[in-house]
Amino acid sequence: MSTTADLVLVLKKELKAAQMTYADLAHSLGMAESSVKRMLAKGDMSLSRIDAICRALKLDFAELARRVADAQPLLKELTQEQEKAVVADKKLLLCAICVLSQWSLDQICEEYRLTEAECIKYFAQLDRIGIIELRPLNRYRLKLAKTFRWRPHGPVMHYFRDHAVLDYFNGGFDGPAESVLLVHGSVSRGIAPSFVDRLQRVAQDFAQQHQADQKLPQKDREGYTLVLAMRSWEFEAFTQLRR
């Protein structure tokens, strides 16, 4: 939810963009220029005053709120409670994964056995959780950064480990554009983090390509799941054989 300070901060940017001086604004509000400067510097004013400034800028209040929302930093990670809410309902989890892929409500309803009413309900839940911001006509803005990841030991990854890992790795990885690589080796502790950085860049490249290809027809796209992992690990059966 936007705070008054957030609204005022964006208003200042809009004033600058509109090339409106403090004197011009003061004249529109019927206030002294010094009072306007003090009010904006303080960053705290009534909603009625904010609405008056919006009118002076010929800016709709709803549009101001939207611009404030767009200016908010995107989330790189959800809280434990947010993730718990996501995995509490399989259909909600499905919708969460779909919005992460920027699917529209129509696309979700076409691909899965969800009615429009159900999908709208789950979109509303995702809005309350903080994953999306619902907009008119059942559109939404994703509030997660491109670098977003589920909590390593959070509810979603626990759910994935318990219910999806075997299903994923039971595949043959022999189809078009499919591959699985298992590489083991010993490298210096100093260089190891650089490989993690490279894996993260691959993940970001994949996410960016996904975004770029959303303009293509559905028939020209295929859903893929990229799993990247690196950890200091030895198979337990081998560890038991150590001297």
Backbone bond lengths (Angstrom), bond angles and torsions (degrees), N, CA, C in turn:
res aa  C-N    CA-C-N  psi(-1)  N-CA   C-N-CA  omega(-1)  CA-C   N-CA-C  phi
1 M - - - 1.458 - - 1.527 109.08 -
2 S 1.336 116.08 139.19 1.456 120.87 -178.43 1.523 110.94 -74.91
3 T 1.325 117.14 137.59 1.454 121.71 173.89 1.521 108.09 -92.45
4 T 1.350 115.40 165.14 1.464 119.61 177.23 1.515 110.64 -59.41
5 A 1.332 116.78 -39.44 1.467 120.90 179.72 1.527 110.93 -60.98
6 D 1.346 117.02 -39.05 1.463 120.78 177.90 1.521 110.38 -62.68
7 L 1.347 116.19 -43.30 1.465 121.23 -179.60 1.530 110.79 -62.80
8 V 1.332 115.62 -43.53 1.466 120.31 -178.50 1.523 110.40 -65.95
9 L 1.329 117.10 -39.41 1.457 120.75 179.74 1.530 110.96 -59.84
10 V 1.321 116.60 -44.11 1.464 120.41 179.25 1.524 110.12 -70.43
11 L 1.329 117.48 -35.27 1.466 120.53 177.18 1.528 111.07 -59.23
12 K 1.322 116.60 -40.63 1.470 120.09 178.55 1.525 110.68 -60.31
13 K 1.332 115.81 -41.71 1.464 119.94 179.00 1.532 110.50 -65.40
14 E 1.345 115.82 -38.06 1.460 119.63 179.94 1.524 110.59 -67.79
15 L 1.324 117.36 -37.34 1.469 121.28 176.32 1.527 110.72 -59.35
16 K 1.325 114.71 -44.73 1.465 119.68 -179.15 1.520 110.45 -65.86
17 A 1.355 115.67 -43.38 1.466 119.84 -179.10 1.527 111.51 -63.49
18 A 1.346 115.99 -35.46 1.461 120.95 -179.48 1.522 112.27 -82.07
19 Q 1.343 116.15 -3.28 1.470 122.76 -178.80 1.540 110.88 55.93
20 M 1.337 113.84 38.25 1.474 119.52 177.26 1.522 108.35 -97.05
21 T 1.312 117.46 127.09 1.463 121.80 -179.84 1.524 110.07 -80.92
22 Y 1.342 115.07 164.52 1.462 119.37 175.41 1.531 110.20 -61.46
23 A 1.310 116.43 -33.15 1.468 119.96 179.16 1.524 110.44 -65.66
24 D 1.345 116.32 -42.18 1.470 120.52 178.27 1.521 110.54 -62.32
25 L 1.331 115.63 -44.35 1.463 119.77 -178.99 1.521 110.50 -65.89
26 A 1.325 116.56 -42.51 1.465 120.85 179.48 1.525 110.33 -59.46
27 H 1.334 116.88 -41.08 1.464 120.97 179.03 1.535 110.24 -63.34
28 S 1.347 116.83 -42.43 1.469 120.78 -179.98 1.524 111.78 -64.60
29 L 1.337 116.37 -34.67 1.468 120.79 -177.20 1.524 112.42 -89.80
30 G 1.324 116.94 -9.21 1.467 119.92 -176.90 1.513 111.63 69.17
31 M 1.337 116.40 36.88 1.461 121.81 -178.43 1.530 109.64 -124.87
32 A 1.317 115.37 166.19 1.452 120.18 174.30 1.534 108.82 -75.49
33 E 1.322 115.63 146.25 1.467 119.48 -178.98 1.525 111.08 -60.43
34 S 1.316 117.32 -38.21 1.467 120.78 179.69 1.525 111.14 -63.08
35 S 1.329 116.21 -36.48 1.470 120.41 179.41 1.525 110.81 -68.21
36 V 1.334 116.45 -38.67 1.463 120.72 178.70 1.524 110.23 -65.03
37 K 1.348 116.51 -44.51 1.463 120.60 178.86 1.519 110.80 -60.47
38 R 1.343 116.19 -43.63 1.468 120.81 -179.03 1.530 110.25 -65.48
39 M 1.324 116.17 -41.04 1.461 121.24 -178.32 1.538 110.87 -63.94
40 L 1.329 117.26 -44.46 1.460 121.17 -179.52 1.525 111.45 -71.80
41 A 1.322 116.63 -35.11 1.467 120.21 178.65 1.520 110.92 -65.82
42 K 1.322 115.62 -37.57 1.469 120.37 179.97 1.522 111.25 -69.58
43 G 1.342 115.69 -31.13 1.463 120.08 177.32 1.510 114.50 73.22
44 D 1.323 116.23 20.57 1.466 119.22 -179.69 1.519 108.69 -139.39
45 M 1.333 116.53 121.08 1.464 120.58 179.47 1.518 108.85 -156.04
46 S 1.307 116.04 166.16 1.464 120.44 -178.52 1.523 110.62 -71.06
47 L 1.332 116.15 157.04 1.458 120.51 178.36 1.527 110.96 -63.81
48 S 1.335 116.45 -31.86 1.470 119.22 179.10 1.528 110.17 -65.67
49 R 1.353 116.69 -36.43 1.457 120.60 177.91 1.534 110.29 -69.29
50 I 1.326 115.50 -40.73 1.470 119.59 176.84 1.520 110.16 -61.21
51 D 1.342 116.19 -42.29 1.468 120.46 178.70 1.528 110.76 -62.38
52 A 1.328 117.51 -37.11 1.467 121.49 179.31 1.526 110.53 -65.94
53 I 1.336 116.29 -39.39 1.466 119.86 177.63 1.529 110.26 -66.56
54 C 1.335 115.82 -38.87 1.468 119.93 176.80 1.530 110.67 -58.69
55 R 1.333 116.23 -43.12 1.465 119.79 179.64 1.529 110.28 -63.97
56 A 1.329 116.78 -38.71 1.466 120.29 179.16 1.532 110.57 -64.12
57 L 1.337 115.34 -32.11 1.468 120.44 179.86 1.522 112.20 -89.33
58 K 1.376 115.41 -1.60 1.468 120.66 -175.25 1.531 110.20 57.17
59 L 1.328 113.51 43.89 1.458 121.88 -178.45 1.522 109.24 -120.88
60 D 1.325 116.84 126.60 1.458 120.91 178.48 1.534 109.54 -69.73
61 F 1.342 116.27 140.71 1.468 119.92 -178.37 1.531 111.06 -60.44
62 A 1.327 116.49 -38.43 1.471 119.91 179.35 1.525 110.50 -63.76
63 E 1.337 116.09 -36.54 1.466 120.25 177.81 1.525 110.45 -67.32
64 L 1.336 116.27 -37.16 1.464 120.18 176.37 1.526 110.10 -61.68
65 A 1.332 116.30 -45.49 1.466 120.53 -179.99 1.532 110.75 -61.37
66 R 1.337 115.70 -37.96 1.467 119.32 178.85 1.524 110.82 -65.44
67 R 1.332 116.27 -41.58 1.468 119.37 179.93 1.525 111.16 -67.23
68 V 1.332 116.20 -33.88 1.466 119.75 176.12 1.521 109.42 -63.85
69 A 1.344 115.94 -44.30 1.469 120.28 -179.71 1.522 110.41 -62.04
70 D 1.336 116.79 -41.32 1.463 120.93 179.96 1.523 111.74 -64.98
71 A 1.335 116.09 -27.34 1.471 120.34 -177.30 1.532 112.17 -83.42
72 Q 1.334 117.61 -10.99 1.457 120.38 -178.29 1.528 110.67 -69.49
73 P 1.327 118.28 142.42 1.470 120.30 177.97 1.523 110.63 -63.75
74 L 1.329 116.03 140.56 1.459 120.77 -179.48 1.530 109.80 -80.16
75 L 1.317 114.97 149.74 1.465 120.68 -176.57 1.519 111.65 -79.51
76 K 1.322 116.29 134.36 1.462 121.19 174.99 1.519 111.02 -94.69
77 E 1.330 115.78 -14.51 1.464 120.76 -177.97 1.513 108.98 -160.49
78 L 1.332 117.18 144.92 1.458 121.44 175.27 1.526 109.79 -90.34
79 T 1.322 116.08 165.20 1.456 119.90 175.39 1.521 109.17 -79.06
80 Q 1.325 115.80 167.70 1.462 121.56 177.30 1.528 110.08 -58.21
81 E 1.317 117.37 -43.15 1.468 121.29 -178.59 1.516 111.94 -67.12
82 Q 1.334 116.69 -38.74 1.460 119.54 177.88 1.532 110.85 -62.56
83 E 1.325 116.54 -43.24 1.460 119.94 179.57 1.534 111.31 -66.51
84 K 1.329 116.55 -37.62 1.469 119.46 177.35 1.515 110.86 -58.99
85 A 1.332 115.61 -41.28 1.461 120.59 179.77 1.528 110.58 -64.08
86 V 1.326 116.97 -37.25 1.470 120.85 -178.32 1.523 111.86 -65.82
87 V 1.340 117.48 -42.85 1.467 120.27 -175.83 1.523 112.91 -85.90
88 A 1.318 117.57 -2.35 1.469 120.60 -179.00 1.522 112.40 -68.24
89 D 1.337 117.26 -20.85 1.463 121.88 -176.93 1.530 107.35 -139.50
90 K 1.350 117.01 122.43 1.461 119.91 -176.74 1.528 112.54 -60.91
91 K 1.331 116.16 -35.70 1.468 118.98 179.52 1.530 110.99 -69.54
92 L 1.324 115.65 -34.56 1.463 119.37 176.84 1.526 109.77 -67.70
93 L 1.341 116.72 -41.04 1.463 120.96 177.10 1.526 110.25 -61.66
94 L 1.318 116.82 -41.64 1.463 121.05 177.24 1.527 110.56 -58.80
95 C 1.334 116.49 -47.16 1.466 120.07 179.89 1.529 111.06 -64.26
96 A 1.333 117.01 -35.85 1.466 120.35 178.20 1.521 110.38 -63.19
97 I 1.328 117.16 -44.51 1.464 121.15 178.56 1.525 110.21 -64.02
98 C 1.334 116.46 -38.62 1.468 120.40 -179.48 1.528 111.75 -66.33
99 V 1.328 117.26 -42.35 1.470 118.10 -179.42 1.527 110.73 -70.33
100 L 1.340 116.95 -29.18 1.459 119.57 174.02 1.530 110.18 -61.76
101 S 1.339 115.74 -28.41 1.465 121.34 176.84 1.518 111.61 -92.85
102 Q 1.358 116.89 8.20 1.462 122.67 176.42 1.525 113.07 63.75
103 W 1.337 116.94 32.74 1.461 119.86 176.32 1.515 109.41 -75.27
104 S 1.315 115.68 146.38 1.460 120.48 174.78 1.516 109.58 -83.48
105 L 1.329 116.58 165.74 1.464 121.27 177.66 1.521 109.91 -58.65
106 D 1.333 117.61 -42.65 1.465 121.09 -179.63 1.523 111.33 -61.74
107 Q 1.325 117.17 -41.91 1.462 120.40 179.75 1.525 111.40 -62.32
108 I 1.330 116.63 -41.85 1.465 120.57 -179.52 1.525 110.33 -63.55
109 C 1.334 115.88 -45.18 1.469 120.09 -178.57 1.527 111.72 -67.23
110 E 1.318 117.63 -30.54 1.466 121.02 178.55 1.524 111.53 -72.40
111 E 1.321 116.97 -36.40 1.455 121.30 -174.50 1.530 113.84 -87.80
112 Y 1.336 117.28 -28.64 1.464 120.75 -174.53 1.527 111.31 -126.68
113 R 1.320 115.04 160.68 1.465 120.45 -178.61 1.531 110.27 -79.93
114 L 1.294 115.13 66.98 1.460 122.79 176.31 1.526 107.96 -126.89
115 T 1.332 116.40 131.22 1.455 119.23 175.99 1.530 108.80 -77.10
116 E 1.317 115.51 164.37 1.458 119.29 178.26 1.525 110.59 -60.41
117 A 1.346 115.96 -40.67 1.472 120.35 -179.96 1.529 110.69 -62.80
118 E 1.336 117.00 -41.93 1.466 120.17 178.42 1.526 110.63 -62.93
119 C 1.331 115.32 -44.57 1.463 119.74 -177.83 1.528 111.33 -63.45
120 I 1.327 116.39 -40.63 1.465 120.47 177.52 1.525 109.87 -62.31
121 K 1.337 116.13 -40.25 1.468 120.60 178.38 1.528 110.82 -61.17
122 Y 1.336 116.54 -43.44 1.459 119.81 -179.31 1.530 111.43 -71.66
123 F 1.326 116.88 -33.53 1.459 119.80 174.84 1.530 109.83 -61.76
124 A 1.334 115.88 -41.55 1.465 120.26 179.02 1.528 110.62 -62.83
125 Q 1.341 116.94 -37.92 1.462 120.22 177.87 1.530 110.85 -66.93
126 L 1.326 116.55 -40.51 1.462 120.31 178.78 1.523 110.65 -65.59
127 D 1.329 116.60 -32.13 1.463 121.22 175.31 1.526 110.14 -65.79
128 R 1.347 116.39 -44.63 1.469 120.19 -179.86 1.535 110.92 -66.32
129 I 1.327 116.36 -37.31 1.461 120.42 179.90 1.529 110.81 -67.49
130 G 1.351 116.19 -32.14 1.460 120.13 178.31 1.513 114.62 109.96
131 I 1.336 117.28 11.01 1.461 120.93 -179.09 1.524 111.10 -82.62
132 I 1.329 116.53 -36.57 1.464 120.87 178.54 1.517 109.80 -131.90
133 E 1.321 114.94 164.24 1.465 121.69 169.79 1.524 106.35 -115.61
134 L 1.330 116.18 113.39 1.461 120.28 -178.92 1.513 110.88 -68.41
135 R 1.332 115.13 142.15 1.455 121.46 178.90 1.518 108.91 -129.80
136 P 1.332 118.02 170.61 1.465 120.33 -179.19 1.535 112.59 -54.45
137 L 1.350 115.30 153.03 1.466 123.39 178.51 1.531 112.00 63.08
138 N 1.343 115.70 29.34 1.463 122.66 176.68 1.532 113.27 61.10
139 R 1.321 115.82 25.38 1.451 119.82 171.66 1.527 107.75 -87.34
140 Y 1.304 115.92 168.75 1.459 118.47 -177.87 1.521 110.48 -152.45
141 R 1.321 114.66 160.62 1.466 122.01 171.56 1.516 107.27 -113.77
142 L 1.316 116.52 125.37 1.459 121.14 178.01 1.518 109.06 -72.23
143 K 1.331 117.75 129.14 1.458 122.16 -176.80 1.529 112.32 -100.07
144 L 1.337 115.86 17.93 1.458 120.75 -179.16 1.521 110.10 -109.84
145 A 1.316 116.32 140.03 1.464 121.75 -179.36 1.526 110.88 -72.90
146 K 1.339 115.76 161.62 1.462 120.15 177.18 1.521 110.60 -63.17
147 T 1.326 116.73 -25.52 1.467 121.35 179.41 1.532 111.89 -90.06
148 F 1.348 116.77 10.05 1.469 120.62 -179.06 1.522 110.98 -58.17
149 R 1.328 114.70 142.43 1.460 119.20 172.10 1.517 108.63 -147.08
150 W 1.319 115.17 151.52 1.462 119.58 176.28 1.516 109.09 -69.29
151 R 1.319 117.10 151.60 1.463 121.24 -179.89 1.534 109.69 -60.44
152 P 1.340 117.73 129.78 1.473 120.41 -176.17 1.521 113.88 -53.37
153 H 1.338 117.47 -36.68 1.465 120.57 179.82 1.529 110.63 -117.38
154 G 1.328 115.92 25.58 1.455 120.96 -178.12 1.519 113.35 -88.03
155 P 1.328 116.23 176.95 1.468 121.82 -177.15 1.527 114.56 -58.67
156 V 1.336 117.99 -37.48 1.470 119.20 -177.55 1.524 110.98 -69.00
157 M 1.350 117.60 -44.03 1.455 119.46 178.90 1.524 111.43 -68.37
158 H 1.331 117.30 -33.49 1.477 119.56 174.65 1.524 109.94 -63.52
159 Y 1.321 115.87 -41.45 1.470 120.55 178.61 1.529 109.23 -63.39
160 F 1.331 116.46 -43.44 1.472 120.73 179.58 1.528 110.58 -61.25
161 R 1.339 116.43 -45.11 1.467 119.69 -178.78 1.532 110.86 -64.42
162 D 1.336 116.05 -39.75 1.462 120.38 -175.58 1.528 113.06 -76.92
163 H 1.339 117.09 -32.05 1.466 119.32 -169.84 1.526 115.35 -121.35
164 A 1.321 118.22 -17.34 1.469 118.12 -171.80 1.521 115.45 -121.20
165 V 1.328 118.63 -23.07 1.468 120.46 -174.54 1.524 112.08 -58.68
166 L 1.342 117.30 -50.62 1.465 120.23 -178.90 1.522 111.03 -63.56
167 D 1.340 116.54 -39.87 1.455 120.70 179.45 1.530 110.15 -61.62
168 Y 1.328 116.25 -40.58 1.463 120.82 -179.48 1.533 111.08 -67.75
169 F 1.319 117.19 -49.71 1.462 120.39 -174.21 1.522 113.31 -81.10
170 N 1.323 118.48 -6.67 1.461 120.86 174.08 1.523 111.75 -73.62
171 G 1.336 116.70 -12.52 1.464 120.00 177.92 1.521 111.01 -69.40
172 G 1.345 115.38 159.43 1.461 119.53 -177.66 1.506 113.93 -80.22
173 F 1.335 118.07 -17.55 1.465 122.68 -177.27 1.534 111.20 53.48
174 D 1.341 115.52 34.03 1.460 120.48 -177.41 1.525 112.26 -119.76
175 G 1.325 116.82 11.00 1.451 120.27 178.25 1.512 111.94 -85.59
176 P 1.351 116.71 177.74 1.469 119.73 177.98 1.526 111.15 -57.84
177 A 1.319 117.05 132.13 1.467 123.17 178.26 1.530 112.07 59.46
178 E 1.341 117.36 30.83 1.468 121.57 175.70 1.528 109.24 -116.34
179 S 1.312 116.12 146.78 1.462 119.81 179.73 1.518 109.51 -165.71
180 V 1.317 116.16 148.34 1.457 121.13 170.46 1.531 107.07 -134.78
181 L 1.308 116.23 132.05 1.459 121.67 -178.84 1.520 108.91 -123.87
182 L 1.310 116.45 132.16 1.458 121.79 176.08 1.522 106.88 -122.39
183 V 1.311 116.86 109.48 1.462 121.33 -175.54 1.524 108.74 -123.09
184 H 1.314 116.45 129.92 1.465 120.44 177.59 1.513 109.01 -122.44
185 G 1.300 116.42 141.23 1.460 120.02 177.19 1.518 110.39 -172.67
186 S 1.321 116.20 169.54 1.456 122.09 177.51 1.521 108.53 -111.97
187 V 1.329 116.42 122.77 1.466 121.31 178.08 1.524 107.93 -127.96
188 S 1.322 116.21 167.24 1.457 119.19 -178.81 1.517 110.66 -66.30
189 R 1.338 115.80 147.72 1.459 120.13 179.13 1.528 111.07 -62.40
190 G 1.338 116.55 -28.02 1.450 120.04 -178.65 1.520 113.13 -71.81
191 I 1.356 116.36 -33.89 1.470 120.05 -175.88 1.528 112.21 -87.87
192 A 1.330 117.41 -21.63 1.469 121.00 -175.29 1.539 113.48 -54.09
193 P 1.359 118.98 -44.07 1.469 118.22 -179.43 1.526 113.86 -59.82
194 S 1.334 118.03 -26.50 1.463 119.79 -179.36 1.523 110.86 -66.80
195 F 1.338 117.18 -30.93 1.464 120.01 177.16 1.536 110.56 -69.57
196 V 1.329 116.37 -36.25 1.461 119.89 175.71 1.531 110.01 -62.74
197 D 1.330 116.41 -40.83 1.468 120.90 177.17 1.523 110.70 -59.51
198 R 1.327 116.60 -41.83 1.469 120.39 -179.97 1.526 110.80 -65.80
199 L 1.317 116.44 -39.59 1.465 119.82 177.57 1.524 110.35 -62.26
200 Q 1.329 116.36 -40.80 1.466 120.09 178.99 1.520 111.32 -64.26
201 R 1.336 116.64 -36.05 1.464 119.58 178.09 1.526 110.89 -67.27
202 V 1.336 117.02 -38.35 1.465 120.42 176.19 1.532 110.17 -61.47
203 A 1.333 115.69 -43.20 1.461 119.96 178.66 1.528 111.07 -61.80
204 Q 1.326 117.13 -41.30 1.462 121.17 178.93 1.526 110.98 -66.88
205 D 1.343 117.05 -38.92 1.459 120.79 177.20 1.528 110.42 -61.58
206 F 1.325 115.55 -42.21 1.466 121.00 179.45 1.523 110.10 -62.88
207 A 1.354 116.37 -44.64 1.466 121.09 -179.59 1.531 111.01 -64.33
208 Q 1.329 116.96 -40.52 1.465 120.55 179.77 1.526 111.34 -67.69
209 Q 1.344 116.75 -38.00 1.458 119.71 178.00 1.520 110.40 -66.41
210 H 1.333 115.36 -38.42 1.471 119.92 175.76 1.525 110.35 -57.38
211 Q 1.327 116.76 -46.21 1.460 120.93 179.64 1.524 110.87 -62.11
212 A 1.324 116.52 -45.08 1.466 120.76 -177.68 1.525 112.23 -64.20
213 D 1.336 117.12 -34.00 1.463 120.48 -175.46 1.521 113.92 -86.44
214 Q 1.338 117.70 1.38 1.458 119.53 178.93 1.522 112.12 -64.39
215 K 1.330 117.31 -20.87 1.472 120.35 -179.76 1.526 111.47 -78.29
216 L 1.342 118.53 -13.26 1.457 121.98 -179.78 1.526 110.91 -76.35
217 P 1.333 118.35 152.48 1.465 120.93 175.27 1.529 110.36 -60.37
218 Q 1.330 116.70 150.71 1.456 121.20 -178.50 1.530 111.64 -57.14
219 K 1.340 116.93 -35.03 1.470 120.32 -177.64 1.528 112.27 -65.45
220 D 1.322 117.30 -20.14 1.457 121.10 -178.74 1.525 112.78 -95.78
221 R 1.344 116.54 4.54 1.464 120.42 -179.11 1.521 110.55 -121.47
222 E 1.310 115.87 152.34 1.462 122.28 177.87 1.523 108.25 -133.12
223 G 1.320 117.11 140.07 1.458 120.90 179.28 1.528 111.74 -79.86
224 Y 1.311 116.56 126.36 1.463 121.77 177.63 1.527 109.32 -126.09
225 T 1.307 116.65 150.77 1.456 121.77 173.88 1.521 108.54 -119.95
226 L 1.308 115.44 119.44 1.459 122.16 -178.18 1.535 108.53 -99.40
227 V 1.303 117.58 120.09 1.461 122.58 177.27 1.521 108.11 -113.20
228 L 1.321 116.54 118.30 1.463 122.09 179.15 1.523 108.22 -118.64
229 A 1.303 116.52 132.97 1.466 118.80 -178.41 1.521 110.17 -150.53
230 M 1.311 114.99 149.66 1.462 121.05 173.56 1.516 107.04 -155.19
231 R 1.320 117.46 127.47 1.458 120.33 177.73 1.520 109.92 -155.14
232 S 1.320 114.74 158.36 1.458 120.60 173.75 1.530 106.64 -77.64
233 W 1.328 116.25 112.14 1.468 119.18 -169.51 1.519 110.54 -154.68
234 E 1.316 116.04 147.09 1.454 122.44 170.49 1.514 107.70 -137.43
235 F 1.309 116.45 136.27 1.452 122.07 178.65 1.531 108.61 -54.40
236 E 1.338 115.43 130.41 1.465 119.84 -173.48 1.529 112.06 -57.08
237 A 1.337 116.77 -36.24 1.475 119.79 179.96 1.525 110.82 -64.11
238 F 1.345 116.55 -30.58 1.465 119.34 177.14 1.521 110.94 -76.92
239 T 1.323 116.11 -37.86 1.454 120.64 179.85 1.528 110.89 -59.90
240 Q 1.332 115.73 -36.95 1.467 120.84 -179.26 1.532 112.04 -67.21
241 L 1.323 116.90 -17.84 1.453 121.49 179.56 1.527 112.82 -92.07
242 R 1.326 116.39 -3.07 1.469 119.73 179.89 1.529 110.90 -68.34
243 R 1.314 116.51 149.74 1.462 121.45 177.98 1.518 109.98 -78.16
